[in-house]
Amino acid sequence: MSALTPDGVEHGLGRTALQKSDKDSPSDSKESIHPNDDNTNTTSKFATYTKDFERTLLKYNLEARGVQRVLPHESHALTWRSYLQPFFFWCSINLAAQNVTLGMLGPYIFALSFRDASLCAFFGSLIGSIAVAYIATFGPVSGNRTLIFARYTFGWYPTKLLVILELIVLLGYSMIDLVIAGQILSAVSAHGSMSIVVGIIVVAIIGWLISTFGIWVFHTYQRYAFIPQLIAYSILYGISSHNYDLSTPSQGDSRTVIGNRISFLSLTLAAAITYGGGAADYFVYYPVTTPPVALFSISLVSLLSSFTFTYCVGIGLASAISSIPAYSSANEVSQGALIVAGFTESTSPSNFNTGFGKFLAVVVALGLIGNLAPPTYSSGIDFQVLGKNFQKIPRVVWNTVAVIIYAVCALAGRDHLAEIFTNFLALMGYWVIIWFAITVGEQLFFRSRFGFKMGIGDKEGRRGWGQTYDWTVWNSPQELPHGIAAFVAFLVGWAGAILCMAQYWYIGPIATLVGDAGADMGNFVGLSWAALVYPPLRWLELRKFGR
C-alpha cells in the first residue's frame, strides 16, 4: 500500500502505477495499471520525456496515475478525517464567485423576486446535488473514474460521446471561472490597471499547478480552501444585506413568472448536476468498505449548503441593482465588478473600509481556483477515457492541453459572461441528467436485489451495492455491454429535452406554451423519457447479447 498522510489521504498515489496486478495474479491480469503498459516498445522522444516526468512525480510521492483503475489494495485507510474530506471538498468547490454570479441571473435576467429566486436556487441545487452525491458513491466501490463507470451502461463506443460532452462541460466551466476571476482582479486594481487578460492567465497557471501534480496535492488544497471563502462571503453578507431588495415581486404576468421560475430552477439544477460527470473521480482512493450512505449524505449536505449560500449572495446583490447606483454602475462593467461593489460600497452610516473590501474581493477571486482545479484534474482523466491510444499520453499532458484550451476560450469570451451562463450551462446539464436516469435504471432494475435476475455480474448470488459489476473489465470492450439500450434511451431523452428546452437561441415547441419567454423544462422531460424507455430496452439487450 502506498504511503498515507496522517489524515488518511493517500500520499504516494501511483507508486504502484508502474506495476501490473489484479485481484488474482499479475500473470493473468485484465487491467493495465499504467497507460503505457502495452506490448510495444515506444522509442519516441516524447514517450521518453513523459515517462521520465512520471517517474519524477513518483519520486516526490505525487500522482502519476491516469485513467487506470485503483485496485482495492491501493486504497487508503478509512479514518474520521476521510469522512470529513468530502464535506470540505465540495464546500471548497462551491464557495466560489462562479455560483455568486450565477445567482445574480435570477433577478437580473429572469426578473424574479429575492424570495422566488432563492427558493428556485435551493430546490434546483437539491435535485442536482442528489444526482452528484449518488454518482460519487461509485468511486470507492469500483475504483474507476466516473466515465469509466459509464461504460457499464453505455459500453465502449457510445461512452466516447459522453466523454466529449463532459469535456465540453469541464472546459466551459473552467473558462467561466477564469473570466470571473479576471473580472474581479481587474475591478480591484487601481482604475482597472490590471486587465482581465492578466487575471485570467494568473489564475489559469495556479489551477494548472494544483491539478497537475495529483490528487494528494489537489485534496490537500481543497481541504482548507473553503475557510477564507467562508469568511469573505460571510462578511459580504453582513455588509451588503441591508441593500437587498426583499419586497419587489417577480416581474411579468403569472404565466411568465411561472416560466421564469422553472427556467432559473433548471439553470441552478444544471449548474449542480454537471459535477456528476466527474463526481466519482475524487473518491476512487477510498476503500471499498466506505459506507455509500455516509458518502452520499455528507456530499449532499455539503453540496446543498454551499450552493445555497453562494447563490443567495448573488441573488441579493442583483436584487439591489435597480436601487443602488453603485451596484448598477458596477454591473454595467461586469458581474465580477458587482461582487467588488458589494464589498466596497455601502449606504450604511459607517462605510466599509474600501481597502479591506478590495482585499476580500481578491480572496474571492483566488477562491475560484478551488472551483477550477477539479474540472482541470478530471479533464486529464477524461481525455484518456476516449481510448487506449489516448491512455498512452500521460494525464499531466492532457491537463496542460485542457488549460490551454479553456484559457484561450476565456480570453476570447471575457466580455460575454451572462450569455455564456444562460446559453451554455443549462444546455450542458441535459446530457448529465439523462445519463443519470439511465444509470439509476441500470442499478435499480438490473443490479439491485429487487431487480430482474438477468445474471449480469451476479457473483455468488450477491446483489449488494456495486457487487454485481465486474470492475476488472473496465478496459475490455468485448466484455462490457454493447450500450445499444443506453444509447437509444439517451437519444430519446435528448429528443424530449429539445422539445422542452428554452434557450436564448432556441425555444422548443412545448416550452413556448409557458409565458412570454418559455420555460426550460428540458432537464425534467429528458430525465423522465430516458427513465421510461431504458429498462425495456436494456431487458431486450440482455436477452439478445447477455451483457
C-alpha positions in Angstrom: 0.0 0.0 0.0 1.2 3.5 -0.8 2.2 5.9 1.9 -0.6 7.7 3.7 -0.8 11.1 5.2 -1.9 11.4 8.8 -5.5 12.3 7.7 -5.9 9.2 5.7 -5.4 10.7 2.2 -3.0 8.7 0.1 0.3 10.5 -0.5 2.2 8.1 -2.7 -0.6 7.8 -5.2 0.5 6.0 -8.2 3.6 4.4 -6.6 2.3 1.1 -8.0 1.5 2.7 -11.3 4.5 1.1 -12.9 3.4 -2.4 -11.9 0.7 -4.8 -13.1 -1.7 -6.5 -10.8 -5.3 -7.6 -10.4 -7.4 -9.5 -7.9 -5.9 -12.8 -8.8 -2.3 -12.7 -10.1 0.0 -10.4 -12.2 0.3 -13.0 -14.8 -3.3 -13.1 -15.9 -4.2 -9.5 -15.2 -7.1 -7.9 -17.1 -6.1 -4.5 -16.0 -3.2 -2.3 -17.1 -2.2 -0.1 -14.3 -0.1 2.3 -16.4 -1.3 3.9 -19.6 1.9 3.0 -21.5 1.9 -0.7 -20.3 1.3 -2.2 -23.7 3.2 -4.8 -25.7 5.1 -2.4 -27.9 8.4 -0.7 -27.3 7.9 3.0 -27.7 11.1 4.8 -28.6 9.9 8.3 -29.4 11.5 11.2 -27.6 8.0 12.3 -26.5 7.3 8.9 -24.8 10.7 9.0 -23.1 10.2 12.5 -21.8 6.7 11.7 -20.5 7.8 8.5 -18.7 10.7 10.4 -17.1 8.3 13.0 -15.9 6.0 10.4 -14.4 9.0 8.8 -12.6 9.8 12.3 -11.2 6.3 12.6 -9.9 6.6 9.2 -8.2 9.9 10.2 -6.7 8.2 13.0 -4.8 5.2 10.9 -3.9 2.9 12.7 -6.4 0.3 11.0 -8.6 1.3 9.7 -12.0 -1.9 7.6 -12.4 -4.3 8.5 -15.1 -7.5 6.6 -16.0 -6.3 3.3 -14.6 -8.5 1.6 -12.0 -7.4 1.9 -8.4 -7.2 -1.6 -7.0 -8.5 -2.5 -3.5 -5.1 -2.9 -2.0 -4.1 0.6 -3.3 -6.9 2.4 -1.4 -6.1 4.5 1.7 -7.3 3.8 5.2 -10.8 4.9 6.2 -10.4 7.4 9.2 -12.7 10.0 10.7 -10.9 12.6 8.6 -11.8 10.6 5.5 -15.4 11.2 6.3 -14.8 15.0 6.7 -12.9 15.3 3.4 -16.0 15.1 1.1 -17.6 17.9 3.1 -14.6 20.1 2.8 -14.0 19.2 -0.8 -17.5 20.1 -2.1 -17.5 23.3 0.1 -14.2 24.4 -1.4 -15.6 23.9 -4.9 -18.9 25.7 -4.4 -17.9 28.6 -2.2 -16.8 30.3 -5.4 -17.7 33.5 -7.2 -18.9 31.5 -10.2 -22.0 30.5 -8.2 -22.5 34.0 -6.9 -22.6 35.4 -10.5 -25.0 32.5 -11.4 -27.3 33.5 -8.6 -27.3 37.1 -10.0 -29.2 35.8 -13.1 -32.3 35.2 -11.0 -33.3 38.8 -10.5 -31.2 40.3 -13.4 -32.1 38.0 -16.3 -35.3 36.2 -15.2 -36.8 39.2 -13.3 -37.5 37.1 -10.2 -38.0 38.4 -6.7 -35.5 37.6 -3.9 -37.8 35.0 -2.5 -38.7 33.3 -5.7 -35.1 33.2 -6.9 -33.8 31.9 -3.6 -36.4 29.1 -3.5 -35.7 28.1 -7.1 -32.0 28.1 -6.4 -32.5 25.9 -3.3 -34.7 23.3 -5.0 -32.6 23.3 -8.2 -29.5 22.7 -6.1 -31.2 20.0 -4.2 -32.2 18.0 -7.3 -28.8 18.4 -8.9 -26.9 17.6 -5.7 -28.8 14.3 -5.1 -27.5 13.1 -8.5 -23.9 14.2 -7.8 -23.8 12.6 -4.4 -25.3 9.4 -5.8 -22.6 9.1 -8.6 -19.9 9.9 -6.0 -20.7 6.6 -4.2 -19.4 4.5 -7.1 -15.8 5.8 -6.8 -14.9 3.8 -3.7 -16.7 0.6 -4.6 -15.4 0.5 -8.2 -12.0 2.2 -8.1 -13.0 3.5 -11.5 -13.3 7.1 -12.7 -16.8 8.4 -13.5 -16.9 7.9 -17.2 -15.2 4.6 -16.9 -18.2 3.6 -14.8 -20.4 4.9 -17.6 -19.0 2.1 -19.8 -21.0 -0.3 -17.7 -24.2 1.1 -19.2 -23.1 2.7 -22.5 -20.4 0.3 -23.5 -17.1 1.1 -25.1 -18.0 3.2 -28.1 -21.1 5.2 -27.0 -19.3 6.3 -23.9 -17.0 8.3 -26.1 -19.9 10.6 -26.9 -20.4 11.2 -23.1 -16.7 11.9 -22.8 -16.8 14.6 -25.5 -19.9 16.2 -23.9 -18.2 16.1 -20.4 -15.0 17.6 -21.8 -17.1 20.5 -23.2 -18.7 21.0 -19.7 -15.4 20.9 -17.9 -13.6 23.2 -20.2 -16.6 25.5 -20.3 -16.9 25.8 -16.6 -13.2 26.4 -16.3 -13.5 29.1 -18.9 -16.2 30.8 -16.8 -14.1 30.6 -13.7 -11.2 32.3 -15.4 -13.4 35.1 -16.8 -14.9 35.8 -13.4 -11.6 35.8 -11.6 -10.2 38.1 -14.3 -13.1 40.5 -13.9 -12.7 40.7 -10.1 -9.0 41.2 -10.1 -9.3 43.9 -12.8 -12.1 45.6 -10.8 -10.0 45.8 -7.6 -6.9 47.1 -9.3 -6.3 50.9 -9.3 -8.5 52.4 -12.1 -8.7 48.9 -13.7 -4.9 49.0 -14.3 -4.8 45.1 -14.3 -6.6 43.9 -17.4 -8.9 40.9 -17.3 -6.4 39.1 -19.5 -3.7 39.2 -16.8 -6.1 37.9 -14.2 -7.2 35.0 -16.4 -3.6 33.9 -17.1 -2.6 34.1 -13.4 -5.5 32.0 -12.2 -5.1 29.5 -15.0 -1.5 28.9 -14.1 -2.2 28.4 -10.4 -5.1 26.0 -11.3 -2.8 24.0 -13.5 -0.2 23.6 -10.8 -2.7 22.3 -8.2 -4.5 19.9 -10.5 -1.5 18.5 -12.5 0.6 17.2 -9.6 -2.0 14.7 -8.5 -4.9 14.1 -6.2 -2.9 14.4 -3.0 -2.0 18.0 -3.7 -5.5 18.6 -5.0 -7.3 17.2 -2.0 -4.9 18.9 0.4 -5.7 22.3 -1.2 -9.4 21.6 -1.2 -9.4 20.7 2.5 -8.6 24.2 3.5 -9.6 26.4 0.6 -13.1 26.9 1.8 -12.1 28.6 5.0 -11.1 32.0 3.6 -14.0 31.9 1.2 -16.5 31.2 4.0 -15.1 34.2 6.0 -15.1 36.5 2.9 -18.7 35.6 1.9 -19.9 35.9 5.5 -18.5 39.4 5.6 -20.1 40.2 2.2 -23.5 39.1 3.6 -23.0 41.3 6.6 -22.1 44.5 4.8 -24.4 44.2 1.8 -27.5 42.5 3.0 -29.1 45.8 4.1 -29.1 46.8 0.4 -31.0 43.7 -0.8 -34.5 44.3 -2.2 -36.7 41.8 -0.3 -40.0 43.4 -1.3 -40.2 43.9 -5.1 -42.2 41.0 -6.6 -41.3 39.0 -9.7 -42.0 40.8 -12.9 -44.5 39.7 -15.6 -47.8 38.1 -15.8 -48.5 34.9 -13.9 -47.6 32.5 -16.7 -44.4 34.4 -17.5 -43.4 34.3 -13.8 -44.0 30.6 -13.7 -41.9 30.1 -16.8 -39.1 32.2 -15.4 -39.2 30.3 -12.1 -38.9 27.0 -14.0 -36.1 28.3 -16.2 -34.0 29.6 -13.3 -34.6 26.4 -11.3 -33.4 24.4 -14.3 -30.3 26.6 -14.6 -29.3 26.1 -11.0 -30.1 22.3 -11.3 -27.8 22.2 -14.4 -25.0 24.0 -12.6 -25.2 21.5 -9.8 -25.7 18.2 -11.7 -22.8 18.9 -14.1 -20.5 17.9 -11.3 -22.0 14.4 -11.7 -19.8 13.7 -14.7 -16.7 13.6 -12.5 -18.1 13.0 -9.0 -16.6 9.5 -8.7 -13.1 10.7 -9.8 -12.3 12.3 -6.5 -13.1 9.3 -4.3 -11.5 6.3 -6.1 -8.8 6.0 -3.4 -11.4 5.4 -0.7 -11.6 1.8 0.3 -14.4 -0.5 -1.0 -15.7 -0.7 2.6 -16.7 3.0 2.6 -20.4 3.2 3.5 -22.2 4.5 0.4 -25.0 6.1 2.6 -22.4 8.0 4.6 -20.6 9.3 1.5 -23.9 10.2 -0.2 -25.2 12.0 2.9 -22.0 14.0 3.6 -21.7 15.0 -0.1 -25.4 16.0 -0.3 -25.3 18.2 2.8 -22.1 19.9 1.7 -23.2 20.5 -1.9 -26.6 21.8 -1.0 -25.5 24.1 1.8 -22.6 25.6 -0.2 -24.6 26.1 -3.4 -27.5 27.8 -1.5 -25.1 30.0 0.5 -23.4 31.4 -2.6 -26.5 31.6 -4.8 -28.3 33.8 -2.2 -25.4 36.2 -2.1 -25.6 36.7 -5.8 -29.4 36.9 -5.8 -29.2 39.6 -3.1 -26.6 41.7 -4.9 -28.6 41.5 -8.2 -31.9 42.4 -6.4 -30.3 45.8 -5.4 -29.0 46.8 -8.9 -32.0 49.0 -9.6 -32.0 50.7 -6.2 -28.2 51.2 -5.5 -26.5 53.3 -8.1 -23.0 51.9 -7.3 -24.3 48.4 -7.9 -25.9 49.4 -11.2 -22.7 51.1 -12.4 -20.6 48.1 -11.4 -22.9 45.7 -13.1 -22.5 47.6 -16.3 -18.8 46.8 -16.1 -19.1 43.1 -15.3 -20.7 40.7 -12.8 -17.3 40.4 -11.1 -17.3 44.1 -10.6 -20.7 43.9 -8.9 -19.1 41.5 -6.3 -16.4 44.0 -5.7 -19.0 46.7 -5.2 -20.8 44.5 -2.7 -17.6 44.6 -0.6 -16.7 48.3 -1.1 -19.9 50.2 -1.5 -22.3 50.7 1.4 -25.3 53.0 2.1 -25.0 52.5 5.9 -23.7 55.3 8.2 -20.4 53.6 8.7 -19.0 52.8 5.3 -16.9 49.7 5.0 -13.2 50.2 4.6 -12.6 50.2 0.8 -9.1 48.8 1.1 -10.1 45.8 3.1 -13.1 45.3 0.9 -10.9 45.0 -2.1 -8.6 42.6 -0.3 -11.6 40.4 0.4 -12.6 40.6 -3.3 -9.1 39.3 -4.2 -9.6 36.4 -1.7 -12.9 35.6 -3.5 -11.2 35.8 -6.9 -8.5 33.4 -5.8 -11.2 31.2 -4.3 -12.2 30.3 -7.9 -9.0 28.1 -8.0 -10.9 25.7 -5.8 -13.7 25.6 -8.4 -11.1 25.4 -11.3 -8.9 22.6 -10.0 -11.5 19.7 -10.1 -12.6 20.1 -13.7 -9.0 20.6 -14.8 -8.0 17.4 -13.0 -11.0 15.4 -14.4 -10.4 16.7 -17.9 -7.0 15.0 -17.9 -8.7 11.7 -16.9 -11.5 12.1 -19.4 -9.2 12.6 -22.4 -7.8 9.2 -21.6 -11.2 7.6 -21.5 -11.5 8.3 -25.2 -9.5 5.2 -26.0 -6.3 3.2 -25.5 -4.2 5.4 -27.7 -5.2 8.4 -25.6 -4.2 6.5 -22.5 -0.6 6.3 -23.8 -0.3 10.1 -23.3 0.0 10.9 -19.5 -2.7 12.6 -17.6 -0.4 15.6 -16.9 -0.1 16.3 -20.6 -3.9 16.2 -21.1 -4.2 18.5 -18.1 -1.9 21.0 -19.8 -3.9 20.8 -23.1 -7.1 21.4 -21.2 -5.7 24.5 -19.5 -4.5 26.0 -22.8 -7.9 25.4 -24.4 -10.1 26.9 -21.7 -7.6 29.8 -21.1 -7.8 30.8 -24.8 -11.6 30.5 -24.8 -11.7 32.7 -21.7 -9.7 35.3 -23.3 -12.0 35.3 -26.3 -15.2 35.3 -24.4 -14.3 37.5 -21.5 -16.9 40.2 -22.4 -19.9 37.8 -22.7 -20.2 36.1 -19.4 -24.0 36.4 -18.9 -24.7 34.9 -22.4 -22.3 32.0 -21.7 -24.0 31.3 -18.4 -27.6 31.3 -19.7 -26.9 29.5 -23.0 -24.1 27.1 -22.1 -24.8 25.8 -18.6 -28.4 24.8 -19.0 -27.7 23.1 -22.3 -24.8 21.0 -20.9 -26.9 19.9 -17.9 -29.2 18.0 -20.2 -26.8 15.2 -21.0 -25.8 14.6 -17.4 -29.4 14.2 -16.1 -30.2 11.9 -19.0 -27.2 9.7 -18.2 -28.1 9.8 -14.5 -31.6 8.5 -15.3 -30.0 5.6 -17.3 -27.5 4.9 -14.5 -30.2 4.7 -11.9 -32.3 2.5 -14.1 -29.5 0.1 -14.5 -28.8 -0.1 -10.8 -32.5 -0.3 -9.8 -33.8 -2.8 -12.3 -30.8 -5.0 -13.1 -28.2 -4.6 -10.4 -30.1 -4.4 -7.2 -31.6 -7.2 -5.1 -35.1 -6.1 -6.2 -34.3 -6.0 -9.9 -34.6 -8.6 -12.7 -32.3 -11.6 -12.1 -30.6 -11.4 -15.5 -27.3 -12.9 -14.3 -25.1 -9.9 -15.2 -22.1 -9.8 -12.8 -24.1 -11.6 -10.2 -21.3 -13.3 -8.3 -22.2 -15.9 -5.8 -25.7 -14.5 -5.6 -24.6 -11.2 -4.1 -26.6 -8.2 -5.2 -25.2 -5.5 -2.8 -24.0 -2.0 -3.7 -21.6 -2.3 -6.6 -21.1 -6.1 -6.2 -22.9 -7.0 -9.4 -20.4 -5.2 -11.6 -17.2 -6.9 -12.8 -15.0 -3.9 -12.2 -11.9 -5.6 -13.7 -13.2 -5.4 -17.3 -13.2 -1.6 -17.4 -10.8 -1.6 -20.3 -12.1 -4.7 -22.2 -14.6 -3.7 -24.9 -15.6 -7.3 -25.6 -16.7 -7.8 -22.0 -18.6 -4.6 -21.5 -22.2 -4.0 -22.5 -22.8 -3.1 -26.1 -24.5 0.1 -25.0 -27.3 -0.1 -27.5 -30.1 0.3 -25.0 -28.4 3.2 -23.2 -27.6 5.0 -26.4 -31.1 4.7 -27.8 -32.5 5.9 -24.4 -30.0 8.7 -24.4 -31.3 9.9 -27.8 -34.9 9.6 -26.7 -34.1 11.7 -23.6 -32.4 14.3 -25.8 -35.5 14.4 -28.1 -37.6 15.3 -25.1 -35.1 17.9 -23.9 -35.1 19.6 -27.3 -38.9 19.8 -27.4 -38.9 21.4 -24.0 -35.8 23.5 -23.8 -35.9 27.3 -23.6 -32.6 28.9 -24.6 -31.8 32.4 -25.9 -31.2 30.9 -29.4 -34.0 28.3 -29.4 -37.3 27.6 -27.6 -38.8 24.2 -28.0 -42.5 23.9 -29.1 -43.6 22.7 -25.7 -41.5 25.2 -23.8 -43.2 28.1 -25.7 -46.6 27.2 -24.2 -45.5 28.7 -20.8 -45.2 32.5 -20.6 -43.7 35.1 -22.9 -40.1 33.7 -22.7 -41.0 30.0 -22.4 -40.0 27.6 -19.6 -36.9 25.5 -19.7 -38.3 22.0 -18.9 -35.7 20.1 -20.9 -34.0 18.6 -17.8 -37.1 17.2 -16.4 -38.6 15.8 -19.7 -35.2 14.4 -20.8 -34.9 12.6 -17.4 -38.4 11.1 -17.5 -38.3 10.0 -21.1 -34.9 8.3 -20.7 -36.0 6.7 -17.5 -39.1 5.2 -19.1 -37.5 3.7 -22.2 -34.3 2.4 -20.8 -35.5 -0.6 -18.7 -37.4 -2.4 -21.5 -34.6 -1.7 -24.0 -31.9 -3.0 -21.6 -34.0 -6.1 -20.9 -34.1 -6.8 -24.6 -30.4 -6.1 -24.9 -29.6 -8.6 -22.2 -31.8 -11.2 -23.7 -30.1 -10.8 -27.0 -26.5 -10.4 -26.1 -26.2 -11.5 -22.4 -24.2 -8.4 -21.5 
